[in-house]
Amino acid sequence: MQDVLLGLLIALLPSLVVAHNSDEDSSTTTAFAFLVARLMAVLAGVMAAGLLASRFVIGSVLAQLSASGSRELMTVGAVAICFFMLLVTHTLHISMELGCFVVGAMVGSQRHELVSDIKNLIHPIRDFFAVLFFASVGMHVFPSFVAYELTVIIWLTLAVVLIKYALSMAVLSCLLPQKTSHVRWIVSAGLSQVSEFSFVLASRARRLHLINRE
């Protein structure tokens, strides 16, 4: 869930830039509220357009590509649909991460056989981009910074893990039966980590001068 919310947070960053660079007055608050409302309206429009496209366009296009019997054409078509949606969301000043989520939902809502074929075809491409992503995330971590700020990093890590673990336990205690305590412990431990996409969010915020390197 936190990975899905990343796209929404990145889409909100330009609005935060406006609020950060302006004086605190009623006009600034109004402008910020207008930008957020405009963003929500655009997001709703993109979701609605994606739903219609997945029902009336994407399915027929992918079915024709599958009927051609060409694995190369099917792969190129599926990747082209993904990049087209990324281009649309980027042009509308929405985060490309949300575009990835939308196009994944569009393709995943098709027939099971068609989705399975697409997954098998793009599996090597997904692994390739996953390697690039995690390598680029690792390049954001400077060993000198870790050495100098080791104490702060340890305390922040412990605070985040413990707070998220406690919140997860509280929520799951309300949702799950009392006899499933071991399930709550395991799920809470899995949810207590910080997503790797937090590095992406921090990098984008630093690029917009909302935060500094420290």
CNS distance restraints for C-alpha pairs under 8 A (distance, minus, plus):
assign (resid   1 and name CA) (resid   5 and name CA) 6.35 0.50 0.50
assign (resid   2 and name CA) (resid   6 and name CA) 6.26 0.50 0.50
assign (resid   2 and name CA) (resid 195 and name CA) 7.26 0.50 0.50
assign (resid   3 and name CA) (resid   7 and name CA) 7.47 0.50 0.50
assign (resid   3 and name CA) (resid 195 and name CA) 7.06 0.50 0.50
assign (resid   3 and name CA) (resid 197 and name CA) 6.77 0.50 0.50
assign (resid   4 and name CA) (resid   8 and name CA) 7.43 0.50 0.50
assign (resid   4 and name CA) (resid  98 and name CA) 7.51 0.50 0.50
assign (resid   4 and name CA) (resid 101 and name CA) 7.26 0.50 0.50
assign (resid   5 and name CA) (resid   9 and name CA) 6.26 0.50 0.50
assign (resid   6 and name CA) (resid  10 and name CA) 6.14 0.50 0.50
assign (resid   6 and name CA) (resid  97 and name CA) 7.49 0.50 0.50
assign (resid   6 and name CA) (resid 197 and name CA) 7.16 0.50 0.50
assign (resid   6 and name CA) (resid 198 and name CA) 7.81 0.50 0.50
assign (resid   6 and name CA) (resid 201 and name CA) 7.13 0.50 0.50
assign (resid   7 and name CA) (resid  11 and name CA) 6.15 0.50 0.50
assign (resid   7 and name CA) (resid  95 and name CA) 5.75 0.50 0.50
assign (resid   7 and name CA) (resid  96 and name CA) 7.36 0.50 0.50
assign (resid   7 and name CA) (resid  97 and name CA) 4.90 0.50 0.50
assign (resid   7 and name CA) (resid  98 and name CA) 4.75 0.50 0.50
assign (resid   8 and name CA) (resid  12 and name CA) 6.31 0.50 0.50
assign (resid   8 and name CA) (resid  95 and name CA) 7.37 0.50 0.50
assign (resid   8 and name CA) (resid  98 and name CA) 6.92 0.50 0.50
assign (resid   9 and name CA) (resid  13 and name CA) 6.46 0.50 0.50
assign (resid   9 and name CA) (resid 201 and name CA) 7.80 0.50 0.50
assign (resid  10 and name CA) (resid  94 and name CA) 7.99 0.50 0.50
assign (resid  10 and name CA) (resid  95 and name CA) 5.87 0.50 0.50
assign (resid  10 and name CA) (resid 201 and name CA) 6.48 0.50 0.50
assign (resid  10 and name CA) (resid 204 and name CA) 7.50 0.50 0.50
assign (resid  11 and name CA) (resid  39 and name CA) 7.71 0.50 0.50
assign (resid  11 and name CA) (resid  93 and name CA) 7.35 0.50 0.50
assign (resid  11 and name CA) (resid  94 and name CA) 5.12 0.50 0.50
assign (resid  11 and name CA) (resid  95 and name CA) 4.95 0.50 0.50
assign (resid  12 and name CA) (resid  16 and name CA) 6.46 0.50 0.50
assign (resid  12 and name CA) (resid  36 and name CA) 7.14 0.50 0.50
assign (resid  12 and name CA) (resid  39 and name CA) 7.73 0.50 0.50
assign (resid  13 and name CA) (resid  17 and name CA) 6.26 0.50 0.50
assign (resid  13 and name CA) (resid 205 and name CA) 6.97 0.50 0.50
assign (resid  14 and name CA) (resid  18 and name CA) 6.53 0.50 0.50
assign (resid  14 and name CA) (resid 208 and name CA) 7.91 0.50 0.50
assign (resid  15 and name CA) (resid  19 and name CA) 6.47 0.50 0.50
assign (resid  15 and name CA) (resid  32 and name CA) 6.07 0.50 0.50
assign (resid  15 and name CA) (resid  35 and name CA) 6.06 0.50 0.50
assign (resid  15 and name CA) (resid  36 and name CA) 6.74 0.50 0.50
assign (resid  16 and name CA) (resid  20 and name CA) 5.92 0.50 0.50
assign (resid  16 and name CA) (resid  32 and name CA) 7.62 0.50 0.50
assign (resid  17 and name CA) (resid  21 and name CA) 6.06 0.50 0.50
assign (resid  17 and name CA) (resid 208 and name CA) 7.03 0.50 0.50
assign (resid  17 and name CA) (resid 209 and name CA) 7.97 0.50 0.50
assign (resid  17 and name CA) (resid 210 and name CA) 6.74 0.50 0.50
assign (resid  18 and name CA) (resid  22 and name CA) 6.17 0.50 0.50
assign (resid  18 and name CA) (resid  32 and name CA) 7.00 0.50 0.50
assign (resid  19 and name CA) (resid  23 and name CA) 7.69 0.50 0.50
assign (resid  19 and name CA) (resid  24 and name CA) 7.91 0.50 0.50
assign (resid  19 and name CA) (resid  28 and name CA) 6.46 0.50 0.50
assign (resid  19 and name CA) (resid  29 and name CA) 7.46 0.50 0.50
assign (resid  19 and name CA) (resid  32 and name CA) 6.19 0.50 0.50
assign (resid  20 and name CA) (resid 210 and name CA) 7.45 0.50 0.50
assign (resid  22 and name CA) (resid  28 and name CA) 6.50 0.50 0.50
assign (resid  23 and name CA) (resid  28 and name CA) 6.81 0.50 0.50
assign (resid  24 and name CA) (resid  28 and name CA) 6.25 0.50 0.50
assign (resid  24 and name CA) (resid  29 and name CA) 7.42 0.50 0.50
assign (resid  25 and name CA) (resid  29 and name CA) 6.46 0.50 0.50
assign (resid  26 and name CA) (resid  30 and name CA) 6.09 0.50 0.50
assign (resid  27 and name CA) (resid  31 and name CA) 6.06 0.50 0.50
assign (resid  28 and name CA) (resid  32 and name CA) 6.07 0.50 0.50
assign (resid  29 and name CA) (resid  33 and name CA) 6.11 0.50 0.50
assign (resid  30 and name CA) (resid  34 and name CA) 6.07 0.50 0.50
assign (resid  31 and name CA) (resid  35 and name CA) 6.20 0.50 0.50
assign (resid  32 and name CA) (resid  36 and name CA) 6.24 0.50 0.50
assign (resid  33 and name CA) (resid  37 and name CA) 6.06 0.50 0.50
assign (resid  34 and name CA) (resid  38 and name CA) 6.01 0.50 0.50
assign (resid  35 and name CA) (resid  39 and name CA) 6.08 0.50 0.50
assign (resid  36 and name CA) (resid  40 and name CA) 6.21 0.50 0.50
assign (resid  37 and name CA) (resid  41 and name CA) 6.18 0.50 0.50
assign (resid  38 and name CA) (resid  42 and name CA) 6.18 0.50 0.50
assign (resid  39 and name CA) (resid  43 and name CA) 6.09 0.50 0.50
assign (resid  39 and name CA) (resid  94 and name CA) 7.74 0.50 0.50
assign (resid  40 and name CA) (resid  44 and name CA) 6.10 0.50 0.50
assign (resid  41 and name CA) (resid  45 and name CA) 6.19 0.50 0.50
assign (resid  42 and name CA) (resid  46 and name CA) 6.13 0.50 0.50
assign (resid  42 and name CA) (resid  92 and name CA) 7.69 0.50 0.50
assign (resid  43 and name CA) (resid  47 and name CA) 6.12 0.50 0.50
assign (resid  43 and name CA) (resid  94 and name CA) 7.75 0.50 0.50
assign (resid  44 and name CA) (resid  48 and name CA) 6.12 0.50 0.50
assign (resid  45 and name CA) (resid  49 and name CA) 6.02 0.50 0.50
assign (resid  46 and name CA) (resid  50 and name CA) 5.94 0.50 0.50
assign (resid  46 and name CA) (resid  89 and name CA) 7.94 0.50 0.50
assign (resid  47 and name CA) (resid  51 and name CA) 6.14 0.50 0.50
assign (resid  47 and name CA) (resid 102 and name CA) 7.03 0.50 0.50
assign (resid  48 and name CA) (resid  52 and name CA) 6.31 0.50 0.50
assign (resid  49 and name CA) (resid  53 and name CA) 6.01 0.50 0.50
assign (resid  50 and name CA) (resid  54 and name CA) 5.98 0.50 0.50
assign (resid  50 and name CA) (resid 102 and name CA) 6.78 0.50 0.50
assign (resid  50 and name CA) (resid 103 and name CA) 7.47 0.50 0.50
assign (resid  50 and name CA) (resid 106 and name CA) 6.51 0.50 0.50
assign (resid  51 and name CA) (resid  55 and name CA) 6.33 0.50 0.50
assign (resid  51 and name CA) (resid 106 and name CA) 6.85 0.50 0.50
assign (resid  52 and name CA) (resid  56 and name CA) 6.05 0.50 0.50
assign (resid  52 and name CA) (resid  57 and name CA) 7.67 0.50 0.50
assign (resid  53 and name CA) (resid  57 and name CA) 4.87 0.50 0.50
assign (resid  53 and name CA) (resid  58 and name CA) 5.82 0.50 0.50
assign (resid  53 and name CA) (resid 106 and name CA) 7.67 0.50 0.50
assign (resid  54 and name CA) (resid  58 and name CA) 4.79 0.50 0.50
assign (resid  54 and name CA) (resid  59 and name CA) 6.11 0.50 0.50
assign (resid  54 and name CA) (resid 106 and name CA) 4.93 0.50 0.50
assign (resid  54 and name CA) (resid 107 and name CA) 6.96 0.50 0.50
assign (resid  54 and name CA) (resid 109 and name CA) 7.32 0.50 0.50
assign (resid  54 and name CA) (resid 110 and name CA) 7.60 0.50 0.50
assign (resid  55 and name CA) (resid  59 and name CA) 6.40 0.50 0.50
assign (resid  56 and name CA) (resid  60 and name CA) 7.02 0.50 0.50
assign (resid  57 and name CA) (resid  61 and name CA) 6.22 0.50 0.50
assign (resid  58 and name CA) (resid  62 and name CA) 6.04 0.50 0.50
assign (resid  58 and name CA) (resid 106 and name CA) 7.45 0.50 0.50
assign (resid  58 and name CA) (resid 107 and name CA) 7.27 0.50 0.50
assign (resid  59 and name CA) (resid  63 and name CA) 6.03 0.50 0.50
assign (resid  59 and name CA) (resid 107 and name CA) 7.86 0.50 0.50
assign (resid  59 and name CA) (resid 110 and name CA) 6.09 0.50 0.50
assign (resid  60 and name CA) (resid  64 and name CA) 6.18 0.50 0.50
assign (resid  61 and name CA) (resid  65 and name CA) 6.28 0.50 0.50
assign (resid  62 and name CA) (resid  66 and name CA) 6.05 0.50 0.50
assign (resid  62 and name CA) (resid  74 and name CA) 7.42 0.50 0.50
assign (resid  62 and name CA) (resid  77 and name CA) 7.52 0.50 0.50
assign (resid  62 and name CA) (resid  78 and name CA) 7.54 0.50 0.50
assign (resid  62 and name CA) (resid 114 and name CA) 7.68 0.50 0.50
assign (resid  63 and name CA) (resid  67 and name CA) 6.07 0.50 0.50
assign (resid  63 and name CA) (resid 114 and name CA) 7.42 0.50 0.50
assign (resid  64 and name CA) (resid  68 and name CA) 6.32 0.50 0.50
assign (resid  65 and name CA) (resid  69 and name CA) 7.33 0.50 0.50
assign (resid  65 and name CA) (resid  70 and name CA) 7.46 0.50 0.50
assign (resid  65 and name CA) (resid  73 and name CA) 6.63 0.50 0.50
assign (resid  65 and name CA) (resid  74 and name CA) 5.34 0.50 0.50
assign (resid  65 and name CA) (resid  77 and name CA) 7.30 0.50 0.50
assign (resid  66 and name CA) (resid  70 and name CA) 7.21 0.50 0.50
assign (resid  66 and name CA) (resid  71 and name CA) 7.89 0.50 0.50
assign (resid  66 and name CA) (resid  74 and name CA) 6.17 0.50 0.50
assign (resid  66 and name CA) (resid 114 and name CA) 7.56 0.50 0.50
assign (resid  70 and name CA) (resid  74 and name CA) 6.24 0.50 0.50
assign (resid  71 and name CA) (resid  75 and name CA) 6.10 0.50 0.50
assign (resid  71 and name CA) (resid 121 and name CA) 7.37 0.50 0.50
assign (resid  72 and name CA) (resid  76 and name CA) 6.16 0.50 0.50
assign (resid  73 and name CA) (resid  77 and name CA) 5.99 0.50 0.50
assign (resid  74 and name CA) (resid  78 and name CA) 6.19 0.50 0.50
assign (resid  74 and name CA) (resid 118 and name CA) 7.57 0.50 0.50
assign (resid  74 and name CA) (resid 121 and name CA) 7.98 0.50 0.50
assign (resid  75 and name CA) (resid  79 and name CA) 6.20 0.50 0.50
assign (resid  75 and name CA) (resid 118 and name CA) 7.21 0.50 0.50
assign (resid  75 and name CA) (resid 121 and name CA) 6.08 0.50 0.50
assign (resid  75 and name CA) (resid 122 and name CA) 6.53 0.50 0.50
assign (resid  76 and name CA) (resid  80 and name CA) 5.91 0.50 0.50
assign (resid  77 and name CA) (resid  81 and name CA) 6.25 0.50 0.50
assign (resid  78 and name CA) (resid  82 and name CA) 6.50 0.50 0.50
assign (resid  78 and name CA) (resid 118 and name CA) 7.22 0.50 0.50
assign (resid  79 and name CA) (resid  83 and name CA) 6.28 0.50 0.50
assign (resid  80 and name CA) (resid  84 and name CA) 5.95 0.50 0.50
assign (resid  81 and name CA) (resid  85 and name CA) 6.32 0.50 0.50
assign (resid  81 and name CA) (resid 103 and name CA) 7.54 0.50 0.50
assign (resid  82 and name CA) (resid  86 and name CA) 6.36 0.50 0.50
assign (resid  82 and name CA) (resid 100 and name CA) 6.96 0.50 0.50
assign (resid  82 and name CA) (resid 103 and name CA) 5.92 0.50 0.50
assign (resid  82 and name CA) (resid 104 and name CA) 7.90 0.50 0.50
assign (resid  83 and name CA) (resid  87 and name CA) 6.12 0.50 0.50
assign (resid  84 and name CA) (resid  88 and name CA) 6.27 0.50 0.50
assign (resid  85 and name CA) (resid  89 and name CA) 6.27 0.50 0.50
assign (resid  85 and name CA) (resid  99 and name CA) 5.69 0.50 0.50
assign (resid  85 and name CA) (resid 100 and name CA) 7.42 0.50 0.50
assign (resid  85 and name CA) (resid 102 and name CA) 7.89 0.50 0.50
assign (resid  85 and name CA) (resid 103 and name CA) 6.36 0.50 0.50
assign (resid  86 and name CA) (resid  90 and name CA) 6.05 0.50 0.50
assign (resid  86 and name CA) (resid  96 and name CA) 5.26 0.50 0.50
assign (resid  86 and name CA) (resid  97 and name CA) 7.95 0.50 0.50
assign (resid  86 and name CA) (resid  99 and name CA) 5.00 0.50 0.50
assign (resid  86 and name CA) (resid 100 and name CA) 6.58 0.50 0.50
assign (resid  87 and name CA) (resid  91 and name CA) 6.02 0.50 0.50
assign (resid  87 and name CA) (resid  96 and name CA) 7.73 0.50 0.50
assign (resid  88 and name CA) (resid  92 and name CA) 6.30 0.50 0.50
assign (resid  88 and name CA) (resid  99 and name CA) 7.78 0.50 0.50
assign (resid  89 and name CA) (resid  93 and name CA) 6.28 0.50 0.50
assign (resid  89 and name CA) (resid  94 and name CA) 4.95 0.50 0.50
assign (resid  89 and name CA) (resid  95 and name CA) 6.37 0.50 0.50
assign (resid  89 and name CA) (resid  96 and name CA) 5.89 0.50 0.50
assign (resid  89 and name CA) (resid  98 and name CA) 7.52 0.50 0.50
assign (resid  89 and name CA) (resid  99 and name CA) 5.62 0.50 0.50
assign (resid  90 and name CA) (resid  94 and name CA) 5.47 0.50 0.50
assign (resid  90 and name CA) (resid  95 and name CA) 6.17 0.50 0.50
assign (resid  90 and name CA) (resid  96 and name CA) 5.78 0.50 0.50
assign (resid  94 and name CA) (resid  98 and name CA) 7.21 0.50 0.50
assign (resid  94 and name CA) (resid  99 and name CA) 7.86 0.50 0.50
assign (resid  95 and name CA) (resid  99 and name CA) 6.84 0.50 0.50
assign (resid  96 and name CA) (resid 100 and name CA) 6.31 0.50 0.50
assign (resid  97 and name CA) (resid 101 and name CA) 6.45 0.50 0.50
assign (resid  98 and name CA) (resid 102 and name CA) 6.14 0.50 0.50
assign (resid  99 and name CA) (resid 103 and name CA) 6.10 0.50 0.50
assign (resid 100 and name CA) (resid 104 and name CA) 6.00 0.50 0.50
assign (resid 101 and name CA) (resid 105 and name CA) 6.28 0.50 0.50
assign (resid 102 and name CA) (resid 106 and name CA) 6.18 0.50 0.50
assign (resid 103 and name CA) (resid 107 and name CA) 6.14 0.50 0.50
assign (resid 104 and name CA) (resid 108 and name CA) 5.81 0.50 0.50
assign (resid 105 and name CA) (resid 109 and name CA) 6.03 0.50 0.50
assign (resid 106 and name CA) (resid 110 and name CA) 7.38 0.50 0.50
assign (resid 107 and name CA) (resid 115 and name CA) 6.97 0.50 0.50
assign (resid 108 and name CA) (resid 115 and name CA) 6.09 0.50 0.50
assign (resid 110 and name CA) (resid 114 and name CA) 6.73 0.50 0.50
assign (resid 110 and name CA) (resid 115 and name CA) 6.32 0.50 0.50
assign (resid 111 and name CA) (resid 115 and name CA) 6.16 0.50 0.50
assign (resid 112 and name CA) (resid 116 and name CA) 6.09 0.50 0.50
assign (resid 113 and name CA) (resid 117 and name CA) 6.29 0.50 0.50
assign (resid 114 and name CA) (resid 118 and name CA) 6.33 0.50 0.50
assign (resid 115 and name CA) (resid 119 and name CA) 6.14 0.50 0.50
assign (resid 116 and name CA) (resid 120 and name CA) 6.26 0.50 0.50
assign (resid 117 and name CA) (resid 121 and name CA) 6.27 0.50 0.50
assign (resid 118 and name CA) (resid 122 and name CA) 6.12 0.50 0.50
assign (resid 119 and name CA) (resid 123 and name CA) 5.74 0.50 0.50
assign (resid 122 and name CA) (resid 126 and name CA) 6.06 0.50 0.50
assign (resid 123 and name CA) (resid 127 and name CA) 6.27 0.50 0.50
assign (resid 124 and name CA) (resid 128 and name CA) 6.19 0.50 0.50
assign (resid 125 and name CA) (resid 129 and name CA) 6.32 0.50 0.50
assign (resid 126 and name CA) (resid 130 and name CA) 6.03 0.50 0.50
assign (resid 127 and name CA) (resid 131 and name CA) 6.22 0.50 0.50
assign (resid 128 and name CA) (resid 132 and name CA) 6.49 0.50 0.50
assign (resid 129 and name CA) (resid 133 and name CA) 6.04 0.50 0.50
assign (resid 130 and name CA) (resid 134 and name CA) 6.22 0.50 0.50
assign (resid 131 and name CA) (resid 135 and name CA) 6.01 0.50 0.50
assign (resid 132 and name CA) (resid 136 and name CA) 6.06 0.50 0.50
assign (resid 133 and name CA) (resid 137 and name CA) 6.19 0.50 0.50
assign (resid 134 and name CA) (resid 138 and name CA) 6.17 0.50 0.50
assign (resid 135 and name CA) (resid 139 and name CA) 6.38 0.50 0.50
assign (resid 136 and name CA) (resid 140 and name CA) 6.79 0.50 0.50
assign (resid 137 and name CA) (resid 141 and name CA) 7.36 0.50 0.50
assign (resid 137 and name CA) (resid 196 and name CA) 7.60 0.50 0.50
assign (resid 137 and name CA) (resid 199 and name CA) 6.68 0.50 0.50
assign (resid 137 and name CA) (resid 200 and name CA) 7.68 0.50 0.50
assign (resid 140 and name CA) (resid 199 and name CA) 7.70 0.50 0.50
assign (resid 141 and name CA) (resid 145 and name CA) 7.68 0.50 0.50
assign (resid 141 and name CA) (resid 146 and name CA) 7.63 0.50 0.50
assign (resid 142 and name CA) (resid 146 and name CA) 6.44 0.50 0.50
assign (resid 143 and name CA) (resid 147 and name CA) 6.15 0.50 0.50
assign (resid 144 and name CA) (resid 148 and name CA) 6.20 0.50 0.50
assign (resid 145 and name CA) (resid 149 and name CA) 5.93 0.50 0.50
assign (resid 145 and name CA) (resid 150 and name CA) 7.95 0.50 0.50
assign (resid 146 and name CA) (resid 150 and name CA) 5.29 0.50 0.50
assign (resid 146 and name CA) (resid 153 and name CA) 7.44 0.50 0.50
assign (resid 149 and name CA) (resid 153 and name CA) 6.12 0.50 0.50
assign (resid 150 and name CA) (resid 154 and name CA) 6.12 0.50 0.50
assign (resid 151 and name CA) (resid 155 and name CA) 6.30 0.50 0.50
assign (resid 152 and name CA) (resid 156 and name CA) 6.05 0.50 0.50
assign (resid 153 and name CA) (resid 157 and name CA) 5.95 0.50 0.50
assign (resid 154 and name CA) (resid 158 and name CA) 6.15 0.50 0.50
assign (resid 155 and name CA) (resid 159 and name CA) 6.08 0.50 0.50
assign (resid 156 and name CA) (resid 160 and name CA) 6.09 0.50 0.50
assign (resid 157 and name CA) (resid 161 and name CA) 6.08 0.50 0.50
assign (resid 158 and name CA) (resid 162 and name CA) 5.94 0.50 0.50
assign (resid 159 and name CA) (resid 163 and name CA) 5.96 0.50 0.50
assign (resid 160 and name CA) (resid 164 and name CA) 5.99 0.50 0.50
assign (resid 160 and name CA) (resid 192 and name CA) 7.46 0.50 0.50
assign (resid 160 and name CA) (resid 193 and name CA) 7.86 0.50 0.50
assign (resid 160 and name CA) (resid 194 and name CA) 7.76 0.50 0.50
assign (resid 161 and name CA) (resid 165 and name CA) 5.94 0.50 0.50
assign (resid 161 and name CA) (resid 192 and name CA) 4.89 0.50 0.50
assign (resid 161 and name CA) (resid 193 and name CA) 5.98 0.50 0.50
assign (resid 161 and name CA) (resid 194 and name CA) 7.73 0.50 0.50
assign (resid 162 and name CA) (resid 166 and name CA) 6.06 0.50 0.50
assign (resid 162 and name CA) (resid 192 and name CA) 7.15 0.50 0.50
assign (resid 163 and name CA) (resid 167 and name CA) 6.13 0.50 0.50
assign (resid 163 and name CA) (resid 192 and name CA) 7.81 0.50 0.50
assign (resid 164 and name CA) (resid 168 and name CA) 5.96 0.50 0.50
assign (resid 164 and name CA) (resid 188 and name CA) 7.77 0.50 0.50
assign (resid 164 and name CA) (resid 191 and name CA) 7.08 0.50 0.50
assign (resid 164 and name CA) (resid 192 and name CA) 4.85 0.50 0.50
assign (resid 164 and name CA) (resid 193 and name CA) 7.76 0.50 0.50
assign (resid 165 and name CA) (resid 169 and name CA) 6.10 0.50 0.50
assign (resid 165 and name CA) (resid 188 and name CA) 5.27 0.50 0.50
assign (resid 165 and name CA) (resid 189 and name CA) 6.17 0.50 0.50
assign (resid 165 and name CA) (resid 191 and name CA) 6.97 0.50 0.50
assign (resid 165 and name CA) (resid 192 and name CA) 4.91 0.50 0.50
assign (resid 166 and name CA) (resid 170 and name CA) 6.18 0.50 0.50
assign (resid 166 and name CA) (resid 188 and name CA) 7.81 0.50 0.50
assign (resid 167 and name CA) (resid 171 and name CA) 6.21 0.50 0.50
assign (resid 168 and name CA) (resid 172 and name CA) 5.99 0.50 0.50
assign (resid 168 and name CA) (resid 187 and name CA) 7.94 0.50 0.50
assign (resid 168 and name CA) (resid 188 and name CA) 5.16 0.50 0.50
assign (resid 168 and name CA) (resid 191 and name CA) 7.11 0.50 0.50
assign (resid 168 and name CA) (resid 192 and name CA) 7.63 0.50 0.50
assign (resid 169 and name CA) (resid 173 and name CA) 5.87 0.50 0.50
assign (resid 169 and name CA) (resid 184 and name CA) 6.19 0.50 0.50
assign (resid 169 and name CA) (resid 185 and name CA) 7.13 0.50 0.50
assign (resid 169 and name CA) (resid 188 and name CA) 5.83 0.50 0.50
assign (resid 170 and name CA) (resid 174 and name CA) 6.66 0.50 0.50
assign (resid 171 and name CA) (resid 175 and name CA) 6.53 0.50 0.50
assign (resid 172 and name CA) (resid 176 and name CA) 5.63 0.50 0.50
assign (resid 172 and name CA) (resid 184 and name CA) 6.12 0.50 0.50
assign (resid 173 and name CA) (resid 177 and name CA) 7.28 0.50 0.50
assign (resid 173 and name CA) (resid 178 and name CA) 7.16 0.50 0.50
assign (resid 173 and name CA) (resid 184 and name CA) 7.22 0.50 0.50
assign (resid 176 and name CA) (resid 180 and name CA) 6.78 0.50 0.50
assign (resid 176 and name CA) (resid 184 and name CA) 7.81 0.50 0.50
assign (resid 180 and name CA) (resid 184 and name CA) 6.57 0.50 0.50
assign (resid 181 and name CA) (resid 185 and name CA) 6.35 0.50 0.50
assign (resid 182 and name CA) (resid 186 and name CA) 6.29 0.50 0.50
assign (resid 183 and name CA) (resid 187 and name CA) 6.06 0.50 0.50
assign (resid 184 and name CA) (resid 188 and name CA) 5.82 0.50 0.50
assign (resid 185 and name CA) (resid 189 and name CA) 6.06 0.50 0.50
assign (resid 186 and name CA) (resid 190 and name CA) 6.32 0.50 0.50
assign (resid 187 and name CA) (resid 191 and name CA) 6.23 0.50 0.50
assign (resid 188 and name CA) (resid 192 and name CA) 6.02 0.50 0.50
assign (resid 189 and name CA) (resid 193 and name CA) 7.55 0.50 0.50
assign (resid 194 and name CA) (resid 198 and name CA) 7.09 0.50 0.50
assign (resid 196 and name CA) (resid 200 and name CA) 7.57 0.50 0.50
assign (resid 197 and name CA) (resid 201 and name CA) 6.39 0.50 0.50
assign (resid 198 and name CA) (resid 202 and name CA) 6.07 0.50 0.50
assign (resid 199 and name CA) (resid 203 and name CA) 5.97 0.50 0.50
assign (resid 200 and name CA) (resid 204 and name CA) 6.16 0.50 0.50
assign (resid 201 and name CA) (resid 205 and name CA) 6.15 0.50 0.50
assign (resid 202 and name CA) (resid 206 and name CA) 6.08 0.50 0.50
assign (resid 202 and name CA) (resid 211 and name CA) 7.87 0.50 0.50
assign (resid 203 and name CA) (resid 207 and name CA) 6.20 0.50 0.50
assign (resid 204 and name CA) (resid 208 and name CA) 6.40 0.50 0.50
assign (resid 205 and name CA) (resid 209 and name CA) 6.27 0.50 0.50
assign (resid 205 and name CA) (resid 210 and name CA) 5.26 0.50 0.50
assign (resid 205 and name CA) (resid 211 and name CA) 6.07 0.50 0.50
assign (resid 206 and name CA) (resid 210 and name CA) 5.68 0.50 0.50
assign (resid 206 and name CA) (resid 211 and name CA) 4.93 0.50 0.50
assign (resid 206 and name CA) (resid 212 and name CA) 5.71 0.50 0.50
assign (resid 206 and name CA) (resid 213 and name CA) 7.14 0.50 0.50
